Amino acid sequence: MNDETKKIIDEIKYRRKILNLTQNELALKCGMPQSTIGRIENYSMNPSLDIITSIMKELDMTLSFNKKYMRIQGEELAFKTKKPVGIFVLTWRRVRDGIYSEEDKNTYLEVDKWFKENLPEPPFYGDNNDNPLGATTWFKTNNCNGMLEHIKPLLDLLDKYKVPYEIAYSDNPGKIIYEDDYQVGVIDYDKEEKYELLKMLSESEDDVKNGRLSSIENTFSDNRKKLG
């Protein structure tokens, strides 16, 4: 359990006491066992986002964050980055492997469609979705509550199929190479040089396509060698 989750739990516990509610009374309001509330409050249970929001709703609380960015990720590693995969890849793998039912597969496709239609597509994934820089995407916490409502069906599927995941928080997840109103794309700081070279190469190739050769044409082979 990370520090941000513990802070949220502390706020829940404080709010419950302010309202003079026992753990059992809060549990009845939330439709869950008293033992669940107890385990959450003593940090022995890492609650899902669904449980957290359910409890906070009964306490008339709004989910807020102390960190700038958040990422919902699994324990499985991505082939490219060797880091925990995000919620969409984590869910897609179950669809790909035929683990989800047809109904649950359609739920995933509907959520995926909504995000593609309503959020910008980060360009760093590349034309073939090969993500050459190994970038990861993080939501901005100051503008994520609406997105969390739409992503909740995917969290429900992960809970249903007992797929472990966590919500990670950070003020500095890495070198930001992409940003929009809702999310940032980041890479490890030790990949900055490769990022700058790829960026230069991309700009150079664009110049070639548009007939602006000048001295740029002499940089292609050198840059490609550096990129390995």
SEZA-264961 format. One line per field, with one value per residue (C-alpha): chain; residue number from 0; residue in one letter; x, y, z. Coordinates in pm, 1 decimal. Each point is the difference from the previous one (the first is absolute). Example, Ala and Ser with C-alpha at 12.3 -4.5 7.8 and 13.67 -1.06 7.14 Angstrom:
<sites>
ch = [A/A]
i = [0/1]
aa = [A/S]
c1 = [1230.0/137.0]
c2 = [-450.0/344.0]
c3 = [780.0/-66.0]
</sites>
This chain:
<sites>
ch = [A/A/A/A/A/A/A/A/A/A/A/A/A/A/A/A/A/A/A/A/A/A/A/A/A/A/A/A/A/A/A/A/A/A/A/A/A/A/A/A/A/A/A/A/A/A/A/A/A/A/A/A/A/A/A/A/A/A/A/A/A/A/A/A/A/A/A/A/A/A/A/A/A/A/A/A/A/A/A/A/A/A/A/A/A/A/A/A/A/A/A/A/A/A/A/A/A/A/A/A/A/A/A/A/A/A/A/A/A/A/A/A/A/A/A/A/A/A/A/A/A/A/A/A/A/A/A/A/A/A/A/A/A/A/A/A/A/A/A/A/A/A/A/A/A/A/A/A/A/A/A/A/A/A/A/A/A/A/A/A/A/A/A/A/A/A/A/A/A/A/A/A/A/A/A/A/A/A/A/A/A/A/A/A/A/A/A/A/A/A/A/A/A/A/A/A/A/A/A/A/A/A/A/A/A/A/A/A/A/A/A/A/A/A/A/A/A/A/A/A/A/A/A/A/A/A/A/A]
i = [0/1/2/3/4/5/6/7/8/9/10/11/12/13/14/15/16/17/18/19/20/21/22/23/24/25/26/27/28/29/30/31/32/33/34/35/36/37/38/39/40/41/42/43/44/45/46/47/48/49/50/51/52/53/54/55/56/57/58/59/60/61/62/63/64/65/66/67/68/69/70/71/72/73/74/75/76/77/78/79/80/81/82/83/84/85/86/87/88/89/90/91/92/93/94/95/96/97/98/99/100/101/102/103/104/105/106/107/108/109/110/111/112/113/114/115/116/117/118/119/120/121/122/123/124/125/126/127/128/129/130/131/132/133/134/135/136/137/138/139/140/141/142/143/144/145/146/147/148/149/150/151/152/153/154/155/156/157/158/159/160/161/162/163/164/165/166/167/168/169/170/171/172/173/174/175/176/177/178/179/180/181/182/183/184/185/186/187/188/189/190/191/192/193/194/195/196/197/198/199/200/201/202/203/204/205/206/207/208/209/210/211/212/213/214/215/216/217/218/219/220/221/222/223/224/225/226/227]
aa = [M/N/D/E/T/K/K/I/I/D/E/I/K/Y/R/R/K/I/L/N/L/T/Q/N/E/L/A/L/K/C/G/M/P/Q/S/T/I/G/R/I/E/N/Y/S/M/N/P/S/L/D/I/I/T/S/I/M/K/E/L/D/M/T/L/S/F/N/K/K/Y/M/R/I/Q/G/E/E/L/A/F/K/T/K/K/P/V/G/I/F/V/L/T/W/R/R/V/R/D/G/I/Y/S/E/E/D/K/N/T/Y/L/E/V/D/K/W/F/K/E/N/L/P/E/P/P/F/Y/G/D/N/N/D/N/P/L/G/A/T/T/W/F/K/T/N/N/C/N/G/M/L/E/H/I/K/P/L/L/D/L/L/D/K/Y/K/V/P/Y/E/I/A/Y/S/D/N/P/G/K/I/I/Y/E/D/D/Y/Q/V/G/V/I/D/Y/D/K/E/E/K/Y/E/L/L/K/M/L/S/E/S/E/D/D/V/K/N/G/R/L/S/S/I/E/N/T/F/S/D/N/R/K/K/L/G]
c1 = [0.0/146.6/9.8/-270.3/-248.8/84.3/-70.7/-340.2/-77.0/101.9/-241.1/-278.8/66.5/7.1/-324.9/-174.2/90.9/-110.5/-339.8/-9.3/-36.0/129.0/172.5/-306.8/-234.2/215.2/20.8/-380.5/-28.1/250.5/-146.5/320.2/120.0/128.8/321.4/65.4/-13.0/223.1/260.0/5.0/44.7/291.2/167.4/-24.6/-215.0/90.0/-345.7/-97.0/-94.3/-360.0/-6.9/170.4/-248.0/-294.2/109.5/74.7/-340.5/-172.7/217.3/-80.5/365.2/162.7/298.8/301.4/368.5/320.8/207.3/-10.0/-28.2/-152.4/22.7/-211.0/228.0/31.0/274.8/73.6/284.7/-11.2/218.3/147.1/47.2/37.8/-225.5/-350.2/-255.6/-278.9/-364.5/-85.4/276.9/-76.5/-364.1/77.3/222.4/-301.8/-203.3/281.7/40.1/-372.6/-29.8/-280.5/-351.4/-148.4/-199.7/309.1/197.5/-264.2/20.4/373.1/-53.4/-261.1/229.0/295.7/-212.3/-109.0/357.7/115.7/-283.7/37.1/372.3/286.8/214.2/360.7/226.1/291.2/-153.2/104.5/-171.6/25.6/-72.8/358.4/67.4/372.0/83.0/-176.9/-219.0/-278.9/-315.1/-117.3/-331.6/1.4/-166.5/-148.1/-206.9/-60.0/-324.5/-213.1/233.1/-5.6/-376.3/44.2/288.5/-189.9/-147.6/355.7/84.4/-314.0/118.7/342.5/-167.0/-239.8/282.8/224.6/270.5/230.3/60.0/102.4/-40.9/340.1/47.4/292.1/103.7/290.9/-62.7/273.2/98.9/-320.1/3.6/-373.4/-275.4/-366.2/-282.8/-44.4/326.4/375.4/234.9/333.5/327.3/284.6/249.2/280.0/-185.2/8.2/289.8/-175.7/-316.8/182.6/166.0/-329.6/-159.2/284.8/-19.3/-376.6/35.7/282.1/-205.2/-287.2/238.6/105.4/-361.0/-60.9/316.7/189.1/319.4/276.2/258.5/-253.8/47.6/347.1/-136.2/-216.7/260.2/169.7/-328.2/-112.1/331.2/-40.6/-352.5/128.0]
c2 = [0.0/336.4/316.4/175.4/-280.3/13.9/373.7/-56.8/-270.8/235.8/262.5/-260.8/-105.4/362.4/80.9/-307.2/108.6/359.1/-135.6/-219.3/-316.1/-335.0/-230.6/-221.0/290.6/108.3/-358.6/-28.0/319.7/-133.3/-350.8/-171.7/-190.8/195.4/-201.1/158.9/350.6/-112.6/-156.2/308.7/237.3/-197.2/-29.1/-379.3/13.1/192.1/111.0/26.1/338.0/-119.6/-67.4/331.1/202.3/-192.4/78.0/363.2/42.5/-111.4/243.1/284.3/31.4/83.5/-199.3/228.9/-62.0/140.4/-104.9/145.0/-325.3/-343.8/-325.3/-314.3/-293.9/-372.5/-226.6/-132.1/162.8/155.6/-166.7/332.2/196.7/-289.4/205.7/-77.8/20.6/255.7/-87.6/-10.3/-245.1/-199.3/-32.5/-48.8/-300.5/-175.3/76.5/-121.8/-323.0/-72.6/22.0/254.5/-98.0/150.9/244.4/106.9/30.7/238.8/201.1/43.2/100.7/260.6/156.9/-7.1/167.3/276.2/83.2/1.3/234.7/235.9/9.7/93.8/-290.4/49.5/1.1/-180.6/-343.6/20.2/-105.0/-370.0/49.9/-107.8/277.0/32.8/206.4/-227.5/285.3/-39.3/206.2/155.9/174.3/348.8/-24.1/349.2/-101.2/-372.5/-46.4/-5.1/-250.7/-222.4/-31.1/-125.9/-229.5/-156.9/-284.2/-115.0/1.8/-204.0/-255.0/-24.4/-56.5/-253.4/-206.2/55.4/177.8/190.1/368.4/311.7/375.1/168.1/368.7/229.5/362.1/-95.2/-320.1/79.3/230.2/137.9/-35.1/50.3/187.5/87.1/106.6/-349.0/-190.7/6.7/-238.4/-59.2/-182.5/-81.8/280.8/-221.3/-15.0/377.7/-16.6/-264.2/210.0/308.8/-203.9/-151.2/342.9/142.3/-292.1/40.0/371.4/-71.5/-257.6/247.9/254.7/-256.0/-76.2/371.7/58.5/183.2/-205.9/253.6/-143.9/-224.9/-284.6/-55.8/-71.9/-305.7/-272.8/141.6/28.1/-349.0/-144.3/175.1/-134.6/-353.6]
c3 = [0.0/-101.9/208.7/-204.0/67.7/371.0/2.9/-159.0/258.1/280.4/-137.2/-11.4/358.1/118.9/-184.1/145.2/351.2/-63.9/-103.4/313.8/-204.0/118.7/-243.0/4.6/-79.0/-292.9/-122.4/1.8/-204.4/-252.0/-13.9/107.2/309.7/299.2/-27.7/-339.9/147.0/286.4/-227.2/-220.4/293.2/146.6/-344.2/-11.8/-314.1/-314.2/-117.4/-364.1/-143.0/-13.7/375.9/79.6/-205.9/147.0/356.7/-79.4/-161.3/322.2/196.3/-243.9/-94.0/-332.4/-114.8/-6.8/-44.3/143.8/-300.6/-351.0/-192.2/35.3/-193.2/33.4/-70.2/49.2/126.4/-349.6/-191.3/-343.6/-263.8/-111.9/322.3/247.3/226.0/131.2/-278.2/18.0/47.8/-370.7/-88.7/313.5/-108.1/-369.4/77.2/155.6/-311.0/-227.1/194.5/-0.9/378.7/2.5/-97.4/-314.9/211.8/194.3/-323.0/-132.5/321.6/-56.1/-363.7/97.2/260.5/-238.5/-268.3/238.7/95.0/-361.8/-94.4/297.1/81.5/-230.0/-115.7/117.2/-307.8/164.9/-58.1/-365.5/-320.9/87.7/370.5/67.6/254.9/-91.3/308.6/245.7/124.9/257.0/44.0/326.9/69.2/149.5/339.4/-20.7/-300.7/35.6/194.9/-314.5/-162.6/307.6/-37.6/-354.9/92.3/290.8/-215.7/-73.8/370.4/63.4/-256.5/162.1/338.4/-151.8/-149.6/303.0/-199.1/239.4/-62.6/186.9/-30.0/-9.3/76.4/-71.7/-30.7/-223.2/-199.1/-253.7/-285.1/-151.2/-378.3/-58.1/180.4/-55.1/231.5/145.6/-14.9/-40.7/-175.2/172.5/-53.2/238.1/36.3/-130.0/-334.0/-55.2/-246.3/-207.0/6.4/-128.0/-275.2/-110.6/4.0/-210.4/-240.0/-36.1/-72.3/-246.7/-188.4/-15.5/-153.2/-261.4/-89.0/-50.6/-203.5/275.8/-24.9/78.0/242.7/171.0/-245.8/141.5/348.9/-79.4/13.5/310.1/188.4/-94.3/121.7/336.3/34.8/-51.9]
</sites>
